[in-house]
Each structure stands twice: as C-alpha cells, then as structure tokens.
C-alpha cells in the first residue's frame, strides 16, 4: 500500500466539510491519489401546486 500524501488527505477532509449534498470521487493510479472531483448539489424546497387532471370519460 502506498503512502498517502498529507495534502491529499487535507483536501479530501476540506471538501467533505464544505459539502452539504453531493459526491466526492477519489481517483487512484498505481496506488496514489491523482485526482479529487466533487459534485455539489443544491436543494431547494419547492411547494408543489396540485394540478387538476380531468377525468377521462368512458366511450359509449
């Protein structure tokens, strides 16, 4: 197992602390962290309006 660089660990912890919703992807090549990608999601509470759907009439 390769030794993980301290700055990579700090970047991962920092990204996790800033994130409320989202994902963190850590890319590893040859046992070393080469990239960290974050995707942050923003969530908003939306009041749903009830829409009226007309009832289908039976064909006679």
CHARMM-style PDB file with segment names, atoms N, HN, CA, C and O in Angstrom:
ATOM      1  N   UNK     1       0.838  -1.172   0.000  1.00  0.00      PROA
ATOM      2  CA  UNK     1       0.000   0.000   0.000  1.00  0.00      PROA
ATOM      3  C   UNK     1       0.890   1.245   0.000  1.00  0.00      PROA
ATOM      4  O   UNK     1       1.850   1.346   0.765  1.00  0.00      PROA
ATOM      5  N   UNK     2       0.544   2.188  -0.880  1.00  0.00      PROA
ATOM      6  HN  UNK     2      -0.235   2.106  -1.501  1.00  0.00      PROA
ATOM      7  CA  UNK     2       1.344   3.404  -0.997  1.00  0.00      PROA
ATOM      8  C   UNK     2       1.011   4.389   0.117  1.00  0.00      PROA
ATOM      9  O   UNK     2      -0.089   4.373   0.671  1.00  0.00      PROA
ATOM     10  N   UNK     3       1.954   5.224   0.427  1.00  0.00      PROA
ATOM     11  HN  UNK     3       2.847   5.237  -0.023  1.00  0.00      PROA
ATOM     12  CA  UNK     3       1.751   6.263   1.427  1.00  0.00      PROA
ATOM     13  C   UNK     3       0.939   7.391   0.800  1.00  0.00      PROA
ATOM     14  O   UNK     3       1.250   7.864  -0.293  1.00  0.00      PROA
ATOM     15  N   UNK     4      -0.107   7.815   1.509  1.00  0.00      PROA
ATOM     16  HN  UNK     4      -0.360   7.431   2.397  1.00  0.00      PROA
ATOM     17  CA  UNK     4      -0.970   8.888   1.015  1.00  0.00      PROA
ATOM     18  C   UNK     4      -0.377  10.226   1.441  1.00  0.00      PROA
ATOM     19  O   UNK     4      -0.018  10.419   2.603  1.00  0.00      PROA
ATOM     20  N   UNK     5      -0.281  11.146   0.484  1.00  0.00      PROA
ATOM     21  HN  UNK     5      -0.572  10.989  -0.460  1.00  0.00      PROA
ATOM     22  CA  UNK     5       0.278  12.458   0.796  1.00  0.00      PROA
ATOM     23  C   UNK     5      -0.642  13.215   1.735  1.00  0.00      PROA
ATOM     24  O   UNK     5      -1.865  13.162   1.609  1.00  0.00      PROA
ATOM     25  N   UNK     6      -0.046  13.906   2.661  1.00  0.00      PROA
ATOM     26  HN  UNK     6       0.948  13.950   2.764  1.00  0.00      PROA
ATOM     27  CA  UNK     6      -0.795  14.652   3.681  1.00  0.00      PROA
ATOM     28  C   UNK     6      -1.711  15.708   3.054  1.00  0.00      PROA
ATOM     29  O   UNK     6      -2.838  15.897   3.513  1.00  0.00      PROA
ATOM     30  N   UNK     7      -1.232  16.401   2.002  1.00  0.00      PROA
ATOM     31  HN  UNK     7      -0.317  16.246   1.629  1.00  0.00      PROA
ATOM     32  CA  UNK     7      -2.069  17.443   1.396  1.00  0.00      PROA
ATOM     33  C   UNK     7      -3.299  16.853   0.705  1.00  0.00      PROA
ATOM     34  O   UNK     7      -4.338  17.509   0.633  1.00  0.00      PROA
ATOM     35  N   UNK     8      -3.195  15.630   0.200  1.00  0.00      PROA
ATOM     36  HN  UNK     8      -2.351  15.097   0.259  1.00  0.00      PROA
ATOM     37  CA  UNK     8      -4.363  14.968  -0.402  1.00  0.00      PROA
ATOM     38  C   UNK     8      -5.416  14.689   0.668  1.00  0.00      PROA
ATOM     39  O   UNK     8      -6.609  14.896   0.444  1.00  0.00      PROA
ATOM     40  N   UNK     9      -4.971  14.220   1.825  1.00  0.00      PROA
ATOM     41  HN  UNK     9      -4.003  14.051   2.007  1.00  0.00      PROA
ATOM     42  CA  UNK     9      -5.898  13.955   2.929  1.00  0.00      PROA
ATOM     43  C   UNK     9      -6.561  15.253   3.388  1.00  0.00      PROA
ATOM     44  O   UNK     9      -7.763  15.283   3.649  1.00  0.00      PROA
ATOM     45  N   UNK    10      -5.785  16.307   3.484  1.00  0.00      PROA
ATOM     46  HN  UNK    10      -4.808  16.283   3.272  1.00  0.00      PROA
ATOM     47  CA  UNK    10      -6.335  17.609   3.890  1.00  0.00      PROA
ATOM     48  C   UNK    10      -7.368  18.104   2.878  1.00  0.00      PROA
ATOM     49  O   UNK    10      -8.403  18.646   3.265  1.00  0.00      PROA
ATOM     50  N   UNK    11      -7.093  17.923   1.585  1.00  0.00      PROA
ATOM     51  HN  UNK    11      -6.252  17.482   1.270  1.00  0.00      PROA
ATOM     52  CA  UNK    11      -8.037  18.346   0.549  1.00  0.00      PROA
ATOM     53  C   UNK    11      -9.332  17.542   0.612  1.00  0.00      PROA
ATOM     54  O   UNK    11     -10.415  18.093   0.417  1.00  0.00      PROA
ATOM     55  N   UNK    12      -9.226  16.249   0.881  1.00  0.00      PROA
ATOM     56  HN  UNK    12      -8.346  15.801   1.040  1.00  0.00      PROA
ATOM     57  CA  UNK    12     -10.415  15.399   0.986  1.00  0.00      PROA
ATOM     58  C   UNK    12     -11.261  15.817   2.179  1.00  0.00      PROA
ATOM     59  O   UNK    12     -12.476  15.973   2.052  1.00  0.00      PROA
ATOM     60  N   UNK    13     -10.643  15.997   3.319  1.00  0.00      PROA
ATOM     61  HN  UNK    13      -9.657  15.870   3.423  1.00  0.00      PROA
ATOM     62  CA  UNK    13     -11.367  16.402   4.534  1.00  0.00      PROA
ATOM     63  C   UNK    13     -12.002  17.778   4.334  1.00  0.00      PROA
ATOM     64  O   UNK    13     -13.143  17.997   4.743  1.00  0.00      PROA
ATOM     65  N   UNK    14     -11.285  18.696   3.718  1.00  0.00      PROA
ATOM     66  HN  UNK    14     -10.358  18.518   3.386  1.00  0.00      PROA
ATOM     67  CA  UNK    14     -11.805  20.031   3.469  1.00  0.00      PROA
ATOM     68  C   UNK    14     -13.023  19.987   2.555  1.00  0.00      PROA
ATOM     69  O   UNK    14     -14.016  20.671   2.807  1.00  0.00      PROA
ATOM     70  N   UNK    15     -12.952  19.190   1.500  1.00  0.00      PROA
ATOM     71  HN  UNK    15     -12.146  18.635   1.295  1.00  0.00      PROA
ATOM     72  CA  UNK    15     -14.078  19.070   0.568  1.00  0.00      PROA
ATOM     73  C   UNK    15     -15.300  18.484   1.267  1.00  0.00      PROA
ATOM     74  O   UNK    15     -16.422  18.926   1.022  1.00  0.00      PROA
ATOM     75  N   UNK    16     -15.097  17.502   2.127  1.00  0.00      PROA
ATOM     76  HN  UNK    16     -14.185  17.143   2.326  1.00  0.00      PROA
ATOM     77  CA  UNK    16     -16.210  16.892   2.851  1.00  0.00      PROA
ATOM     78  C   UNK    16     -16.853  17.867   3.834  1.00  0.00      PROA
ATOM     79  O   UNK    16     -18.073  17.870   4.001  1.00  0.00      PROA
ATOM     80  N   UNK    17     -16.045  18.680   4.475  1.00  0.00      PROA
ATOM     81  HN  UNK    17     -15.054  18.677   4.340  1.00  0.00      PROA
ATOM     82  CA  UNK    17     -16.586  19.647   5.435  1.00  0.00      PROA
ATOM     83  C   UNK    17     -17.439  20.718   4.749  1.00  0.00      PROA
ATOM     84  O   UNK    17     -18.414  21.198   5.329  1.00  0.00      PROA
ATOM     85  N   UNK    18     -17.077  21.094   3.520  1.00  0.00      PROA
ATOM     86  HN  UNK    18     -16.285  20.705   3.049  1.00  0.00      PROA
ATOM     87  CA  UNK    18     -17.796  22.132   2.790  1.00  0.00      PROA
ATOM     88  C   UNK    18     -19.093  21.620   2.164  1.00  0.00      PROA
ATOM     89  O   UNK    18     -19.982  22.409   1.844  1.00  0.00      PROA
ATOM     90  N   UNK    19     -19.200  20.319   1.990  1.00  0.00      PROA
ATOM     91  HN  UNK    19     -18.478  19.678   2.249  1.00  0.00      PROA
ATOM     92  CA  UNK    19     -20.293  19.730   1.232  1.00  0.00      PROA
ATOM     93  C   UNK    19     -21.507  19.437   2.108  1.00  0.00      PROA
ATOM     94  O   UNK    19     -21.391  18.854   3.186  1.00  0.00      PROA
ATOM     95  N   UNK    20     -22.678  19.857   1.618  1.00  0.00      PROA
ATOM     96  HN  UNK    20     -22.772  20.331   0.742  1.00  0.00      PROA
ATOM     97  CA  UNK    20     -23.914  19.508   2.305  1.00  0.00      PROA
ATOM     98  C   UNK    20     -24.595  18.343   1.591  1.00  0.00      PROA
ATOM     99  O   UNK    20     -25.016  17.378   2.230  1.00  0.00      PROA
ATOM    100  N   UNK    21     -24.703  18.435   0.273  1.00  0.00      PROA
ATOM    101  HN  UNK    21     -24.361  19.219  -0.246  1.00  0.00      PROA
ATOM    102  CA  UNK    21     -25.218  17.357  -0.564  1.00  0.00      PROA
ATOM    103  C   UNK    21     -24.285  17.224  -1.753  1.00  0.00      PROA
ATOM    104  O   UNK    21     -23.854  18.233  -2.312  1.00  0.00      PROA
ATOM    105  N   UNK    22     -23.972  16.027  -2.144  1.00  0.00      PROA
ATOM    106  HN  UNK    22     -24.322  15.207  -1.690  1.00  0.00      PROA
ATOM    107  CA  UNK    22     -23.132  15.846  -3.316  1.00  0.00      PROA
ATOM    108  C   UNK    22     -22.305  14.581  -3.237  1.00  0.00      PROA
ATOM    109  O   UNK    22     -22.615  13.660  -2.481  1.00  0.00      PROA
ATOM    110  N   UNK    23     -21.252  14.552  -4.028  1.00  0.00      PROA
ATOM    111  HN  UNK    23     -21.000  15.300  -4.642  1.00  0.00      PROA
ATOM    112  CA  UNK    23     -20.394  13.368  -4.043  1.00  0.00      PROA
ATOM    113  C   UNK    23     -18.934  13.778  -4.161  1.00  0.00      PROA
ATOM    114  O   UNK    23     -18.605  14.852  -4.664  1.00  0.00      PROA
ATOM    115  N   UNK    24     -18.082  12.903  -3.689  1.00  0.00      PROA
ATOM    116  HN  UNK    24     -18.349  12.030  -3.280  1.00  0.00      PROA
ATOM    117  CA  UNK    24     -16.637  13.101  -3.750  1.00  0.00      PROA
ATOM    118  C   UNK    24     -16.048  11.849  -4.391  1.00  0.00      PROA
ATOM    119  O   UNK    24     -16.253  10.737  -3.904  1.00  0.00      PROA
ATOM    120  N   UNK    25     -15.323  12.036  -5.478  1.00  0.00      PROA
ATOM    121  HN  UNK    25     -15.157  12.940  -5.874  1.00  0.00      PROA
ATOM    122  CA  UNK    25     -14.714  10.911  -6.188  1.00  0.00      PROA
ATOM    123  C   UNK    25     -13.208  11.056  -6.077  1.00  0.00      PROA
ATOM    124  O   UNK    25     -12.647  12.102  -6.406  1.00  0.00      PROA
ATOM    125  N   UNK    26     -12.559  10.002  -5.611  1.00  0.00      PROA
ATOM    126  HN  UNK    26     -13.014   9.153  -5.344  1.00  0.00      PROA
ATOM    127  CA  UNK    26     -11.102   9.986  -5.468  1.00  0.00      PROA
ATOM    128  C   UNK    26     -10.550   9.037  -6.527  1.00  0.00      PROA
ATOM    129  O   UNK    26     -10.881   7.852  -6.544  1.00  0.00      PROA
ATOM    130  N   UNK    27      -9.709   9.567  -7.407  1.00  0.00      PROA
ATOM    131  HN  UNK    27      -9.440  10.530  -7.393  1.00  0.00      PROA
ATOM    132  CA  UNK    27      -9.117   8.753  -8.465  1.00  0.00      PROA
ATOM    133  C   UNK    27      -7.720   8.324  -8.028  1.00  0.00      PROA
ATOM    134  O   UNK    27      -6.913   9.144  -7.589  1.00  0.00      PROA
ATOM    135  N   UNK    28      -7.448   7.029  -8.157  1.00  0.00      PROA
ATOM    136  HN  UNK    28      -8.104   6.364  -8.514  1.00  0.00      PROA
ATOM    137  CA  UNK    28      -6.164   6.457  -7.729  1.00  0.00      PROA
ATOM    138  C   UNK    28      -5.509   5.762  -8.919  1.00  0.00      PROA
ATOM    139  O   UNK    28      -6.158   4.985  -9.620  1.00  0.00      PROA
ATOM    140  N   UNK    29      -4.228   6.038  -9.148  1.00  0.00      PROA
ATOM    141  HN  UNK    29      -3.701   6.669  -8.579  1.00  0.00      PROA
ATOM    142  CA  UNK    29      -3.432   5.361 -10.170  1.00  0.00      PROA
ATOM    143  C   UNK    29      -2.154   4.859  -9.517  1.00  0.00      PROA
ATOM    144  O   UNK    29      -1.458   5.603  -8.826  1.00  0.00      PROA
ATOM    145  N   UNK    30      -1.862   3.605  -9.743  1.00  0.00      PROA
ATOM    146  HN  UNK    30      -2.427   3.000 -10.304  1.00  0.00      PROA
ATOM    147  CA  UNK    30      -0.652   2.978  -9.196  1.00  0.00      PROA
ATOM    148  C   UNK    30      -0.537   3.186  -7.683  1.00  0.00      PROA
ATOM    149  O   UNK    30       0.554   3.402  -7.155  1.00  0.00      PROA
ATOM    150  N   UNK    31      -1.674   3.119  -7.003  1.00  0.00      PROA
ATOM    151  HN  UNK    31      -2.560   2.944  -7.433  1.00  0.00      PROA
ATOM    152  CA  UNK    31      -1.669   3.211  -5.549  1.00  0.00      PROA
ATOM    153  C   UNK    31      -1.552   4.621  -4.996  1.00  0.00      PROA
ATOM    154  O   UNK    31      -1.397   4.790  -3.786  1.00  0.00      PROA
ATOM    155  N   UNK    32      -1.621   5.643  -5.849  1.00  0.00      PROA
ATOM    156  HN  UNK    32      -1.747   5.507  -6.831  1.00  0.00      PROA
ATOM    157  CA  UNK    32      -1.513   7.022  -5.381  1.00  0.00      PROA
ATOM    158  C   UNK    32      -2.729   7.827  -5.828  1.00  0.00      PROA
ATOM    159  O   UNK    32      -3.251   7.635  -6.927  1.00  0.00      PROA
ATOM    160  N   UNK    33      -3.168   8.728  -4.959  1.00  0.00      PROA
ATOM    161  HN  UNK    33      -2.745   8.884  -4.066  1.00  0.00      PROA
ATOM    162  CA  UNK    33      -4.281   9.610  -5.299  1.00  0.00      PROA
ATOM    163  C   UNK    33      -3.791  10.597  -6.342  1.00  0.00      PROA
ATOM    164  O   UNK    33      -2.816  11.319  -6.129  1.00  0.00      PROA
ATOM    165  N   UNK    34      -4.485  10.616  -7.476  1.00  0.00      PROA
ATOM    166  HN  UNK    34      -5.276  10.030  -7.649  1.00  0.00      PROA
ATOM    167  CA  UNK    34      -4.089  11.525  -8.549  1.00  0.00      PROA
ATOM    168  C   UNK    34      -5.093  12.638  -8.786  1.00  0.00      PROA
ATOM    169  O   UNK    34      -4.765  13.653  -9.401  1.00  0.00      PROA
ATOM    170  N   UNK    35      -6.321  12.456  -8.298  1.00  0.00      PROA
ATOM    171  HN  UNK    35      -6.587  11.632  -7.798  1.00  0.00      PROA
ATOM    172  CA  UNK    35      -7.345  13.459  -8.589  1.00  0.00      PROA
ATOM    173  C   UNK    35      -8.485  13.341  -7.587  1.00  0.00      PROA
ATOM    174  O   UNK    35      -8.810  12.251  -7.116  1.00  0.00      PROA
ATOM    175  N   UNK    36      -9.078  14.474  -7.275  1.00  0.00      PROA
ATOM    176  HN  UNK    36      -8.814  15.359  -7.658  1.00  0.00      PROA
ATOM    177  CA  UNK    36     -10.257  14.518  -6.412  1.00  0.00      PROA
ATOM    178  C   UNK    36     -11.303  15.360  -7.131  1.00  0.00      PROA
ATOM    179  O   UNK    36     -11.045  16.513  -7.477  1.00  0.00      PROA
ATOM    180  N   UNK    37     -12.485  14.788  -7.357  1.00  0.00      PROA
ATOM    181  HN  UNK    37     -12.695  13.852  -7.076  1.00  0.00      PROA
ATOM    182  CA  UNK    37     -13.584  15.502  -8.005  1.00  0.00      PROA
ATOM    183  C   UNK    37     -14.742  15.621  -7.031  1.00  0.00      PROA
ATOM    184  O   UNK    37     -15.092  14.657  -6.349  1.00  0.00      PROA
ATOM    185  N   UNK    38     -15.335  16.802  -6.968  1.00  0.00      PROA
ATOM    186  HN  UNK    38     -15.052  17.585  -7.522  1.00  0.00      PROA
ATOM    187  CA  UNK    38     -16.518  16.977  -6.137  1.00  0.00      PROA
ATOM    188  C   UNK    38     -17.668  17.452  -7.011  1.00  0.00      PROA
ATOM    189  O   UNK    38     -17.485  18.235  -7.944  1.00  0.00      PROA
ATOM    190  N   UNK    39     -18.839  16.965  -6.691  1.00  0.00      PROA
ATOM    191  HN  UNK    39     -18.987  16.329  -5.934  1.00  0.00      PROA
ATOM    192  CA  UNK    39     -20.070  17.411  -7.325  1.00  0.00      PROA
ATOM    193  C   UNK    39     -20.986  17.831  -6.202  1.00  0.00      PROA
ATOM    194  O   UNK    39     -21.347  17.030  -5.340  1.00  0.00      PROA
ATOM    195  N   UNK    40     -21.359  19.105  -6.222  1.00  0.00      PROA
ATOM    196  HN  UNK    40     -21.065  19.756  -6.922  1.00  0.00      PROA
ATOM    197  CA  UNK    40     -22.216  19.611  -5.160  1.00  0.00      PROA
ATOM    198  C   UNK    40     -23.619  19.793  -5.687  1.00  0.00      PROA
ATOM    199  O   UNK    40     -23.823  20.266  -6.805  1.00  0.00      PROA
ATOM    200  N   UNK    41     -24.579  19.414  -4.874  1.00  0.00      PROA
ATOM    201  HN  UNK    41     -24.412  19.030  -3.966  1.00  0.00      PROA
ATOM    202  CA  UNK    41     -25.982  19.555  -5.232  1.00  0.00      PROA
ATOM    203  C   UNK    41     -26.594  20.638  -4.365  1.00  0.00      PROA
ATOM    204  O   UNK    41     -26.338  20.708  -3.163  1.00  0.00      PROA
ATOM    205  N   UNK    42     -27.385  21.460  -4.971  1.00  0.00      PROA
ATOM    206  HN  UNK    42     -27.593  21.402  -5.948  1.00  0.00      PROA
ATOM    207  CA  UNK    42     -28.155  22.463  -4.237  1.00  0.00      PROA
ATOM    208  C   UNK    42     -29.597  21.995  -4.218  1.00  0.00      PROA
ATOM    209  O   UNK    42     -30.159  21.668  -5.263  1.00  0.00      PROA
ATOM    210  N   UNK    43     -30.189  21.960  -3.060  1.00  0.00      PROA
ATOM    211  HN  UNK    43     -29.732  22.225  -2.211  1.00  0.00      PROA
ATOM    212  CA  UNK    43     -31.572  21.515  -2.945  1.00  0.00      PROA
ATOM    213  C   UNK    43     -32.422  22.661  -2.444  1.00  0.00      PROA
ATOM    214  O   UNK    43     -32.060  23.369  -1.505  1.00  0.00      PROA
ATOM    215  N   UNK    44     -33.554  22.825  -3.088  1.00  0.00      PROA
ATOM    216  HN  UNK    44     -33.848  22.250  -3.852  1.00  0.00      PROA
ATOM    217  CA  UNK    44     -34.484  23.891  -2.738  1.00  0.00      PROA
ATOM    218  C   UNK    44     -35.841  23.269  -2.429  1.00  0.00      PROA
ATOM    219  O   UNK    44     -36.294  22.357  -3.121  1.00  0.00      PROA
ATOM    220  N   UNK    45     -36.475  23.771  -1.387  1.00  0.00      PROA
ATOM    221  HN  UNK    45     -36.107  24.511  -0.825  1.00  0.00      PROA
ATOM    222  CA  UNK    45     -37.820  23.314  -1.062  1.00  0.00      PROA
ATOM    223  C   UNK    45     -38.794  24.034  -1.973  1.00  0.00      PROA
ATOM    224  O   UNK    45     -38.878  25.262  -1.975  1.00  0.00      PROA
ATOM    225  N   UNK    46     -39.518  23.259  -2.736  1.00  0.00      PROA
ATOM    226  HN  UNK    46     -39.450  22.261  -2.735  1.00  0.00      PROA
ATOM    227  CA  UNK    46     -40.498  23.840  -3.640  1.00  0.00      PROA
ATOM    228  C   UNK    46     -41.881  23.348  -3.240  1.00  0.00      PROA
ATOM    229  O   UNK    46     -42.085  22.158  -3.001  1.00  0.00      PROA
ATOM    230  N   UNK    47     -42.818  24.267  -3.171  1.00  0.00      PROA
ATOM    231  HN  UNK    47     -42.652  25.234  -3.365  1.00  0.00      PROA
ATOM    232  CA  UNK    47     -44.183  23.866  -2.890  1.00  0.00      PROA
ATOM    233  C   UNK    47     -44.791  23.402  -4.200  1.00  0.00      PROA
ATOM    234  O   UNK    47     -44.810  24.131  -5.192  1.00  0.00      PROA
ATOM    235  N   UNK    48     -45.278  22.194  -4.183  1.00  0.00      PROA
ATOM    236  HN  UNK    48     -45.263  21.601  -3.378  1.00  0.00      PROA
ATOM    237  CA  UNK    48     -45.896  21.659  -5.389  1.00  0.00      PROA
ATOM    238  C   UNK    48     -47.333  22.150  -5.498  1.00  0.00      PROA
ATOM    239  O   UNK    48     -48.114  22.066  -4.550  1.00  0.00      PROA
ATOM    240  N   UNK    49     -47.650  22.652  -6.652  1.00  0.00      PROA
ATOM    241  HN  UNK    49     -47.015  22.720  -7.421  1.00  0.00      PROA
ATOM    242  CA  UNK    49     -49.022  23.045  -6.907  1.00  0.00      PROA
ATOM    243  C   UNK    49     -49.770  21.806  -7.380  1.00  0.00      PROA
ATOM    244  O   UNK    49     -49.298  21.068  -8.245  1.00  0.00      PROA
ATOM    245  N   UNK    50     -50.926  21.596  -6.804  1.00  0.00      PROA
ATOM    246  HN  UNK    50     -51.309  22.195  -6.101  1.00  0.00      PROA
ATOM    247  CA  UNK    50     -51.718  20.462  -7.247  1.00  0.00      PROA
ATOM    248  C   UNK    50     -52.389  20.845  -8.552  1.00  0.00      PROA
ATOM    249  O   UNK    50     -53.105  21.844  -8.635  1.00  0.00      PROA
ATOM    250  N   UNK    51     -52.151  20.054  -9.543  1.00  0.00      PROA
ATOM    251  HN  UNK    51     -51.570  19.243  -9.476  1.00  0.00      PROA
ATOM    252  CA  UNK    51     -52.795  20.338 -10.814  1.00  0.00      PROA
ATOM    253  C   UNK    51     -53.980  19.412 -10.970  1.00  0.00      PROA
ATOM    254  O   UNK    51     -53.946  18.251 -10.563  1.00  0.00      PROA
ATOM    255  N   UNK    52     -54.997  19.933 -11.552  1.00  0.00      PROA
ATOM    256  HN  UNK    52     -55.025  20.876 -11.884  1.00  0.00      PROA
ATOM    257  CA  UNK    52     -56.210  19.155 -11.735  1.00  0.00      PROA
ATOM    258  C   UNK    52     -56.101  18.391 -13.038  1.00  0.00      PROA
ATOM    259  O   UNK    52     -55.875  18.968 -14.102  1.00  0.00      PROA
ATOM    260  N   UNK    53     -56.262  17.110 -12.937  1.00  0.00      PROA
ATOM    261  HN  UNK    53     -56.446  16.641 -12.073  1.00  0.00      PROA
ATOM    262  CA  UNK    53     -56.225  16.249 -14.120  1.00  0.00      PROA
ATOM    263  C   UNK    53     -57.655  15.872 -14.432  1.00  0.00      PROA
ATOM    264  O   UNK    53     -58.335  15.283 -13.592  1.00  0.00      PROA
ATOM    265  N   UNK    54     -58.128  16.199 -15.625  1.00  0.00      PROA
ATOM    266  HN  UNK    54     -57.576  16.678 -16.308  1.00  0.00      PROA
ATOM    267  CA  UNK    54     -59.513  15.879 -15.954  1.00  0.00      PROA
ATOM    268  C   UNK    54     -59.741  14.379 -15.994  1.00  0.00      PROA
ATOM    269  O   UNK    54     -58.893  13.618 -16.459  1.00  0.00      PROA
ATOM    270  N   UNK    55     -60.879  13.975 -15.509  1.00  0.00      PROA
ATOM    271  HN  UNK    55     -61.568  14.593 -15.132  1.00  0.00      PROA
ATOM    272  CA  UNK    55     -61.245  12.548 -15.533  1.00  0.00      PROA
ATOM    273  C   UNK    55     -61.567  12.160 -16.957  1.00  0.00      PROA
ATOM    274  O   UNK    55     -62.205  12.919 -17.687  1.00  0.00      PROA
ATOM    275  N   UNK    56     -61.133  10.995 -17.351  1.00  0.00      PROA
ATOM    276  HN  UNK    56     -60.614  10.378 -16.758  1.00  0.00      PROA
ATOM    277  CA  UNK    56     -61.412  10.510 -18.709  1.00  0.00      PROA
ATOM    278  C   UNK    56     -62.840   9.978 -18.741  1.00  0.00      PROA
ATOM    279  O   UNK    56     -63.258   9.241 -17.848  1.00  0.00      PROA
ATOM    280  N   UNK    57     -63.570  10.351 -19.760  1.00  0.00      PROA
ATOM    281  HN  UNK    57     -63.230  10.949 -20.486  1.00  0.00      PROA
ATOM    282  CA  UNK    57     -64.945   9.887 -19.917  1.00  0.00      PROA
ATOM    283  C   UNK    57     -64.940   8.568 -20.666  1.00  0.00      PROA
ATOM    284  O   UNK    57     -64.192   8.381 -21.626  1.00  0.00      PROA
ATOM    285  N   UNK    58     -65.770   7.675 -20.221  1.00  0.00      PROA
ATOM    286  HN  UNK    58     -66.378   7.826 -19.442  1.00  0.00      PROA
ATOM    287  CA  UNK    58     -65.897   6.389 -20.900  1.00  0.00      PROA
ATOM    288  C   UNK    58     -66.637   6.579 -22.213  1.00  0.00      PROA
ATOM    289  O   UNK    58     -67.616   7.322 -22.272  1.00  0.00      PROA
ATOM    290  N   UNK    59     -66.181   5.919 -23.261  1.00  0.00      PROA
ATOM    291  HN  UNK    59     -65.385   5.315 -23.213  1.00  0.00      PROA
ATOM    292  CA  UNK    59     -66.857   5.992 -24.563  1.00  0.00      PROA
ATOM    293  C   UNK    59     -68.112   5.145 -24.527  1.00  0.00      PROA
ATOM    294  O   UNK    59     -68.100   4.022 -24.023  1.00  0.00      PROA
ATOM    295  N   UNK    60     -69.193   5.685 -25.062  1.00  0.00      PROA
ATOM    296  HN  UNK    60     -69.202   6.597 -25.471  1.00  0.00      PROA
ATOM    297  CA  UNK    60     -70.456   4.926 -25.080  1.00  0.00      PROA
ATOM    298  C   UNK    60     -70.661   4.248 -26.402  1.00  0.00      PROA
ATOM    299  OT1 UNK    60     -71.667   3.567 -26.597  1.00  0.00      PROA
TER     300      UNK     60
END
